Amino acid sequence: MSIEPFHIQVSDEVLDDLKYRLDHIHWPDQLEGSGWERGTEINYLKSLVSYWREQFDWRKQESQLNRFSQFKCNVDGIDIHFIHEKGNGPNPIPIILTHGWPDSYIRYQKIIPLLTDPASHGGDPEDSFDVIVPSLPGFGFSSLPKHSSINNYDISELWAKLMNEKLGYSKFAAAGGDIGSGVTRYLALSHPELLIGIHLTDIGIIRDLMTSQDNIELSEEELHYKKSAPVWISNEGGYMSIQSTKPQTLAYGLSDSPVGLAAWIIEKFLAWSDCNGDIRQKISEDELLTNIMIYWITNTIGSSAGIYYENTHSLPPMGHIEVPTGIAIFPADILLPPKEWAMRNLNITRWTTMARGGHFTAMEEPGLLAEEIRAFFRPYRTKTQK
């Protein structure tokens, strides 16, 4: 399949079915006096669902998403959906941005114009990028093979072919967070000849540090991580445990109930954002619901959860990364990586602690992240080729 234009157009039947389900909710009870500590708080969710039913306008959001130049192409039997916006500047760097879970490709919608056209947003046109934002396989509008599994490494191979063979970039940049961080690191590990540099907002869960027996060799920050990471996983990682062991069982409920889907996703947005307990301080209800809708209208919550299973059971080990790497640490993110470990395992040329922000960096603080990405890649622009 060649590269073909893509336009989001959800059928009225899908939206009518959603409306029926939102009009016939079977609400659970919640223990009096409890809040978010037991999971998504019922009064907040009822308020969000009320907005969903009475005010949220999918057609408006659909139209806004369709402002971007979107495409689909087949890479190794998988139909990959992606945004491809050309930069407005003298020498744009191509950059592929990879999202995670439970967000989607819309994680980056606010940052795209800041990178493609910095001059229109208070920046320098010399810092422009060609921005490519794909949907992960099995997320949103990208397909997933029915007879084979796919993990972060496999996705990195798809991205290399998308950027190099399909789009014709002989050199490009890459950035990501959450699952996108893992995909980006594998891309740099396996195809350093294609990469100008990579930029990360996290390093995921550092398993080898958690199991290290050489405490004497670890820094104070690394020892803190070794103790705190298992506590975080125990208290906050239930979603990860089920998605990495029994994602199919979870998929039945979340694929059938839009409210169940919303509760599963929203809990993480509140817990992982720099929002002081009120997610609406950082991410609007329209943004939250549009992200949920991407999962609902494509029925991909099950396949998206399944990547945790594949990453747990089939992911190859990660080696030392030689490609120049920039890391932006957002203070309210989860499991902040120890700098010493990162310096040993990646070729870090820029490490920045940001003033504010949480896990969903490009949604919460698009301006801060855009400027940091511009600053990191500025010294490498002479190496760009197309």
C-alpha positions as CSV (number, residue, x, y, z in Angstrom):
1,M,0.0,0.0,0.0
2,S,1.4,3.4,-1.0
3,I,1.0,6.4,1.3
4,E,-2.6,7.6,1.1
5,P,-4.3,10.6,2.6
6,F,-6.4,9.8,5.7
7,H,-9.5,11.6,7.0
8,I,-11.3,10.8,10.2
9,Q,-15.0,10.3,9.6
10,V,-16.8,8.4,12.3
11,S,-20.2,7.0,11.3
12,D,-23.5,8.2,12.9
13,E,-24.2,4.6,13.9
14,V,-21.1,4.5,16.1
15,L,-22.0,7.8,17.7
16,D,-25.7,6.8,18.2
17,D,-24.6,3.6,19.9
18,L,-22.3,5.6,22.2
19,K,-25.2,7.9,23.1
20,Y,-27.4,4.9,23.9
21,R,-24.7,3.5,26.2
22,L,-24.2,6.8,28.0
23,D,-27.9,7.1,28.5
24,H,-28.1,3.6,30.1
25,I,-25.2,3.5,32.6
26,H,-25.2,1.0,35.4
27,W,-23.3,2.9,38.1
28,P,-21.5,1.2,40.9
29,D,-21.6,2.3,44.5
30,Q,-18.7,4.1,46.2
31,L,-17.8,3.9,49.9
32,E,-18.9,7.1,51.6
33,G,-16.0,9.4,52.5
34,S,-13.6,7.8,50.0
35,G,-12.0,9.6,47.1
36,W,-9.5,8.8,44.4
37,E,-7.4,6.5,46.6
38,R,-9.7,3.5,45.6
39,G,-9.8,4.4,41.9
40,T,-11.7,6.9,39.8
41,E,-13.9,9.0,42.1
42,I,-17.6,8.6,41.2
43,N,-18.7,12.3,41.5
44,Y,-16.0,13.4,39.2
45,L,-16.8,10.7,36.7
46,K,-20.5,11.5,36.7
47,S,-19.7,15.1,36.1
48,L,-17.4,14.2,33.1
49,V,-20.0,11.8,31.7
50,S,-22.7,14.5,32.0
51,Y,-20.4,16.8,30.0
52,W,-19.8,14.0,27.5
53,R,-23.5,13.4,27.0
54,E,-24.7,17.0,27.0
55,Q,-21.9,19.3,25.7
56,F,-19.1,17.4,24.2
57,D,-19.1,17.8,20.4
58,W,-17.3,15.0,18.7
59,R,-17.9,16.4,15.2
60,K,-16.1,19.6,16.3
61,Q,-13.1,17.6,17.7
62,E,-13.1,15.5,14.6
63,S,-12.9,18.6,12.4
64,Q,-10.0,20.0,14.5
65,L,-8.1,16.7,14.2
66,N,-8.6,16.7,10.5
67,R,-6.8,20.0,10.2
68,F,-3.6,18.0,10.3
69,S,-2.2,16.3,7.2
70,Q,-2.9,12.7,8.0
71,F,-1.9,9.6,6.1
72,K,-1.9,5.8,6.2
73,C,0.6,3.4,4.7
74,N,1.3,-0.3,5.1
75,V,4.6,-1.3,6.7
76,D,5.3,-5.0,7.0
77,G,1.6,-5.8,6.8
78,I,0.5,-3.2,9.4
79,D,-1.5,-0.1,8.3
80,I,0.2,2.8,10.1
81,H,-1.8,6.0,10.6
82,F,0.3,9.1,11.0
83,I,0.4,12.9,10.9
84,H,3.0,14.5,8.6
85,E,3.3,18.2,8.9
86,K,6.1,20.0,7.0
87,G,8.2,22.6,8.7
88,N,8.1,26.2,7.8
89,G,11.7,27.2,7.9
90,P,15.0,27.1,5.9
91,N,16.1,23.6,7.0
92,P,13.5,21.6,8.9
93,I,14.7,18.6,10.8
94,P,12.4,15.6,10.4
95,I,11.3,14.3,13.8
96,I,9.1,11.3,14.7
97,L,7.2,11.7,18.0
98,T,5.9,8.6,19.7
99,H,3.1,8.6,22.2
100,G,2.3,6.1,25.0
101,W,-0.6,4.7,27.0
102,P,-3.3,5.7,28.0
103,D,-2.8,8.7,25.7
104,S,-2.8,8.5,21.9
105,Y,-1.3,10.4,19.0
106,I,-3.3,13.5,20.1
107,R,-0.8,13.7,22.9
108,Y,1.2,15.9,20.5
109,Q,-1.5,17.9,18.8
110,K,-0.7,21.1,20.7
111,I,3.1,20.9,20.2
112,I,3.0,20.2,16.4
113,P,2.6,23.9,15.3
114,L,5.2,25.0,17.8
115,L,7.7,22.7,16.1
116,T,6.7,23.1,12.5
117,D,6.4,26.9,12.6
118,P,8.3,28.3,15.6
119,A,8.5,31.8,14.1
120,S,4.7,32.1,14.4
121,H,5.0,31.2,18.1
122,G,7.8,33.5,19.3
123,G,10.6,31.2,18.1
124,D,13.3,31.1,15.5
125,P,12.4,29.8,12.0
126,E,15.8,28.1,12.0
127,D,14.4,25.7,14.6
128,S,11.6,24.3,12.5
129,F,10.9,20.5,12.1
130,D,9.0,18.3,9.8
131,V,6.8,16.5,12.4
132,I,5.7,12.9,12.0
133,V,3.3,11.6,14.7
134,P,2.2,8.0,14.1
135,S,-0.4,6.0,16.1
136,L,1.2,3.0,17.7
137,P,0.1,-0.3,16.2
138,G,-3.2,-1.4,17.8
139,F,-3.8,2.2,19.0
140,G,-6.4,4.4,17.4
141,F,-6.3,4.3,13.6
142,S,-3.3,2.0,13.2
143,S,-4.0,-1.7,12.7
144,L,-2.4,-4.6,14.6
145,P,-1.7,-8.0,13.0
146,K,-4.1,-10.7,14.2
147,H,-1.7,-13.6,14.1
148,S,1.5,-12.1,15.5
149,S,2.6,-10.1,18.6
150,I,4.3,-6.8,18.5
151,N,6.5,-5.0,21.2
152,N,8.5,-1.8,21.5
153,Y,11.4,-3.2,19.6
154,D,9.1,-4.3,16.7
155,I,7.5,-0.9,16.6
156,S,11.0,0.8,16.4
157,E,11.7,-1.3,13.3
158,L,8.4,-0.2,11.7
159,W,9.3,3.4,12.5
160,A,12.7,3.1,10.8
161,K,11.0,1.8,7.7
162,L,8.3,4.4,7.8
163,M,10.8,7.3,8.1
164,N,13.5,5.9,5.8
165,E,11.9,3.8,3.2
166,K,8.4,5.3,3.0
167,L,9.0,9.0,3.7
168,G,12.6,9.1,2.3
169,Y,14.4,10.6,5.3
170,S,18.0,9.4,5.4
171,K,18.6,11.1,8.8
172,F,16.0,12.1,11.3
173,A,15.3,12.9,15.0
174,A,13.1,11.0,17.3
175,A,11.4,11.8,20.6
176,G,8.9,10.2,23.0
177,G,7.6,9.4,26.4
178,D,6.1,6.4,28.2
179,I,5.9,3.6,25.6
180,G,7.3,6.2,23.2
181,S,10.4,6.4,25.2
182,G,11.1,2.7,24.9
183,V,10.3,2.7,21.2
184,T,12.6,5.7,20.6
185,R,15.5,4.1,22.6
186,Y,15.2,0.8,20.6
187,L,15.2,2.9,17.4
188,A,18.5,4.6,18.5
189,L,20.0,1.3,19.6
190,S,19.2,-0.6,16.3
191,H,19.5,2.2,13.8
192,P,22.0,4.8,15.0
193,E,23.0,5.5,11.4
194,L,19.5,7.0,10.8
195,L,19.3,9.1,14.0
196,I,20.4,12.7,14.4
197,G,19.6,12.4,18.1
198,I,16.8,11.3,20.4
199,H,14.9,13.3,23.1
200,L,13.1,11.6,26.0
201,T,10.8,12.8,28.8
202,D,11.3,9.6,30.8
203,I,13.2,6.3,30.8
204,G,10.4,4.0,31.9
205,I,10.8,1.5,34.7
206,I,14.4,0.6,35.2
207,R,14.1,-3.1,36.1
208,D,17.9,-3.8,36.3
209,L,18.4,-1.1,38.8
210,M,15.5,-2.5,40.9
211,T,17.1,-5.9,41.0
212,S,20.7,-4.8,41.3
213,Q,22.7,-6.5,44.0
214,D,25.6,-4.0,44.0
215,N,24.3,-1.5,46.4
216,I,27.8,-0.3,47.3
217,E,28.2,0.8,43.6
218,L,25.0,2.8,43.5
219,S,24.6,6.5,44.2
220,E,22.2,7.8,46.8
221,E,19.7,8.7,44.0
222,E,19.9,5.2,42.6
223,L,19.4,3.6,46.0
224,H,16.4,5.8,46.5
225,Y,15.0,4.7,43.1
226,K,15.6,1.1,44.0
227,K,13.6,1.4,47.2
228,S,10.8,3.7,45.9
229,A,10.1,2.1,42.5
230,P,8.7,-1.2,43.9
231,V,6.5,0.8,46.3
232,W,5.1,2.8,43.4
233,I,4.5,-0.4,41.4
234,S,2.7,-1.9,44.4
235,N,0.5,1.1,45.0
236,E,-0.1,2.4,41.4
237,G,0.9,-0.4,39.0
238,G,-2.3,-2.5,39.2
239,Y,-3.2,-1.5,35.6
240,M,0.3,-2.7,34.5
241,S,0.0,-6.0,36.2
242,I,-3.3,-6.9,34.5
243,Q,-2.3,-5.5,31.1
244,S,0.9,-7.5,31.2
245,T,-0.7,-10.7,32.3
246,K,-4.4,-10.9,31.3
247,P,-5.2,-8.0,28.9
248,Q,-7.9,-10.0,27.1
249,T,-10.0,-10.3,30.2
250,L,-9.8,-6.6,30.8
251,A,-10.7,-5.9,27.1
252,Y,-14.2,-7.3,27.4
253,G,-15.4,-4.8,30.0
254,L,-13.6,-1.7,28.6
255,S,-14.6,-2.5,25.0
256,D,-18.3,-2.7,26.1
257,S,-18.6,0.2,28.5
258,P,-17.6,3.7,27.5
259,V,-17.8,4.7,31.2
260,G,-15.6,1.9,32.2
261,L,-13.1,2.9,29.6
262,A,-13.2,6.5,30.7
263,A,-12.7,5.5,34.4
264,W,-9.7,3.3,33.4
265,I,-8.0,6.1,31.5
266,I,-8.9,9.1,33.5
267,E,-7.5,7.7,36.7
268,K,-4.0,7.7,35.2
269,F,-4.4,11.2,33.8
270,L,-5.2,12.6,37.2
271,A,-2.5,10.5,39.1
272,W,0.3,11.2,36.6
273,S,-0.3,14.9,35.8
274,D,1.0,18.0,37.6
275,C,-2.6,19.1,38.4
276,N,-2.9,19.3,42.2
277,G,-5.8,16.8,42.2
278,D,-7.8,18.7,39.5
279,I,-6.9,17.4,36.0
280,R,-8.9,20.3,34.4
281,Q,-6.1,22.7,35.5
282,K,-3.9,21.1,32.9
283,I,-6.0,19.2,30.4
284,S,-9.5,20.3,29.3
285,E,-12.5,18.0,29.3
286,D,-12.6,18.2,25.5
287,E,-9.0,16.9,25.3
288,L,-9.6,14.1,27.8
289,L,-12.8,13.0,26.1
290,T,-11.3,13.2,22.6
291,N,-8.5,10.9,23.8
292,I,-11.0,8.5,25.2
293,M,-13.0,8.7,22.0
294,I,-10.0,7.7,19.9
295,Y,-10.0,4.4,21.9
296,W,-13.8,4.0,21.8
297,I,-14.5,4.7,18.1
298,T,-11.6,2.4,17.0
299,N,-12.3,-0.3,19.7
300,T,-8.5,-0.5,20.4
301,I,-8.4,-0.4,24.2
302,G,-7.8,-4.2,24.2
303,S,-5.1,-4.2,21.6
304,S,-3.4,-1.2,23.2
305,A,-3.4,-3.0,26.6
306,G,-1.9,-6.0,24.9
307,I,1.4,-4.3,24.2
308,Y,2.1,-4.5,27.9
309,Y,1.8,-8.3,27.6
310,E,4.2,-8.4,24.7
311,N,6.7,-6.1,26.3
312,T,6.7,-8.3,29.4
313,H,7.1,-11.6,27.5
314,S,9.1,-10.9,24.4
315,L,11.0,-7.7,24.6
316,P,14.8,-8.0,23.9
317,P,17.3,-6.5,26.3
318,M,18.2,-2.8,25.9
319,G,21.9,-2.0,25.3
320,H,24.0,1.1,25.6
321,I,22.8,3.9,23.4
322,E,25.5,5.9,21.6
323,V,23.1,8.3,19.8
324,P,23.2,11.8,21.3
325,T,20.4,11.9,23.8
326,G,18.5,14.8,25.5
327,I,16.3,14.2,28.6
328,A,13.8,16.6,30.0
329,I,12.7,15.7,33.6
330,F,9.2,17.0,34.5
331,P,9.0,17.1,38.3
332,A,5.6,15.6,38.7
333,D,6.3,12.7,36.3
334,I,6.3,9.1,37.7
335,L,9.5,7.2,38.6
336,L,12.0,10.0,37.9
337,P,15.2,8.3,36.6
338,P,18.5,8.7,38.5
339,K,20.8,10.8,36.5
340,E,23.8,8.6,37.2
341,W,22.1,5.5,35.8
342,A,21.1,7.5,32.7
343,M,24.6,8.8,32.1
344,R,26.0,5.3,32.2
345,N,23.5,3.8,29.8
346,L,22.8,6.6,27.3
347,N,24.9,9.2,25.6
348,I,23.4,12.1,27.4
349,T,24.4,15.5,26.0
350,R,21.6,17.6,27.5
351,W,19.8,17.0,30.9
352,T,17.2,19.5,31.9
353,T,14.9,19.6,34.9
354,M,11.8,21.4,33.9
355,A,10.0,24.0,36.1
356,R,6.7,22.1,36.1
357,G,4.7,19.4,34.4
358,G,3.9,15.7,34.8
359,H,3.8,12.6,32.7
360,F,1.7,13.9,29.8
361,T,4.3,16.5,28.9
362,A,3.1,17.7,25.5
363,M,-0.5,18.0,26.7
364,E,0.3,19.7,30.0
365,E,3.2,22.0,29.0
366,P,3.5,22.1,25.2
367,G,5.4,25.4,25.2
368,L,8.1,24.2,27.7
369,L,8.6,20.9,25.9
370,A,8.7,22.5,22.4
371,E,11.4,24.9,23.5
372,E,13.4,22.1,25.1
373,I,13.2,20.0,22.0
374,R,14.3,23.0,19.8
375,A,17.2,23.7,22.2
376,F,18.5,20.1,22.2
377,F,18.5,19.6,18.5
378,R,19.9,23.0,17.6
379,P,23.6,21.9,17.6
380,Y,22.8,18.9,15.4
381,R,21.1,20.7,12.6
382,T,24.0,20.7,10.2
383,K,23.9,16.9,10.1
384,T,20.4,16.8,8.7
385,Q,20.0,15.1,5.3
386,K,17.0,14.2,3.2
